[in-house]
Amino acid sequence: MPKTASFPHDIGENLKTVKSAIATAAEQADRASAEIRLVAVSKTHPADAIRPALLAGHRLFGENRVQEADEKWPALREEFPDIQLHLIGPLQTNKVKRAVQLFDVIETVDRPKLARALAREMDATGRRLGCFIQVNTGAEPQKAGVAPEAAEEFVTLCRDELNLSVVGLMCIPPLDEEPGLHFALLSEMAQRFGLKNLSMGMSSDFETAVRFGATHVRVGTAIFGARAPVTPAGE
Ligand SMILES: *Cc1c(COP(=O)(O)O)cnc(C)c1O
């Protein structure tokens, strides 16, 4: 596959390449590749770039901003009703109402105020979204996520007190560290808390994440191309 022709016409090809890399990594780790879901991260890419992925049969997507999702996905859902949309970016409490309408899964539950707002909204609407608890495995001050040492108490709050449907843990490792260490930590925590799903791994490290037990990998660039502010028409 020529590296120069990655946007947007061979998105279907890119999807195949990523899926087969997931399958190979799964096989090497003695895992069934069906256990691993590919969340195609379409943030910043327009509906015209997303449609080829939908036409190729892909249905699971991730967006990091509520407003951007609101602009793109309601129309796409009318064409493809079985879309599953994950929120993978930080969520402000004033956007909870819209997020619960737009998304199927929230991967970034990371603080009591947000968890309570989500629980209230889900109780009020009867829409029960799956929730991942985001863990700041690198304890980076500027990064979202609950601190590793506070994670157990937070999971208990979300699951047992607020009755959120907590399905797993999510992390974004520090850029300059070996991601495997963070994936291993997240995996160990999920086991300890009795949670089945692990959302970890991006374009640069999803194969490593699969080896460490990822059930959801979030891949953007390797499918849709770079997010640099270039004009797609000029390619
Ligand atoms: C953008 C983003 C991704 C995808 O990153 P790529 O390197 O483009 O694959 C994954 N997870 C989160 C939380 C993101 O914001």
The ligand as an SDF file (V2000), in Angstrom:
LIG
                    3D

 15 15  0  0  0  0  0  0  0  0999 V2000
   -7.2890   10.8510   18.8010 C   0  0  0  0  0  0  0  0  0  0  0  0
   -7.4180    9.7650   19.7880 C   0  0  0  0  0  0  0  0  0  0  0  0
   -7.1110    8.4340   19.4450 C   0  0  0  0  0  0  0  0  0  0  0  0
   -6.6040    8.0170   18.0800 C   0  0  0  0  0  0  0  0  0  0  0  0
   -5.2790    8.4140   17.9090 O   0  0  0  0  0  0  0  0  0  0  0  0
   -4.4330    7.9730   16.6140 P   0  0  0  0  0  0  0  0  0  0  0  0
   -3.0360    8.1310   17.0550 O   0  0  0  0  0  0  0  0  0  0  0  0
   -4.8260    8.9190   15.5210 O   0  0  0  0  0  0  0  0  0  0  0  0
   -4.7860    6.5890   16.2960 O   0  0  0  0  0  0  0  0  0  0  0  0
   -7.2870    7.4620   20.4200 C   0  0  0  0  0  0  0  0  0  0  0  0
   -7.7290    7.7630   21.6520 N   0  0  0  0  0  0  0  0  0  0  0  0
   -8.0320    9.0170   22.0130 C   0  0  0  0  0  0  0  0  0  0  0  0
   -8.5170    9.2790   23.3920 C   0  0  0  0  0  0  0  0  0  0  0  0
   -7.8800   10.0610   21.1020 C   0  0  0  0  0  0  0  0  0  0  0  0
   -8.1800   11.3070   21.4860 O   0  0  0  0  0  0  0  0  0  0  0  0
  1  2  1  0
  2  3  1  0
  2 14  2  0
  3  4  1  0
  3 10  2  0
  4  5  1  0
  5  6  1  0
  6  7  2  0
  6  8  1  0
  6  9  1  0
 10 11  1  0
 11 12  2  0
 12 13  1  0
 12 14  1  0
 14 15  1  0
M  END
$$$$
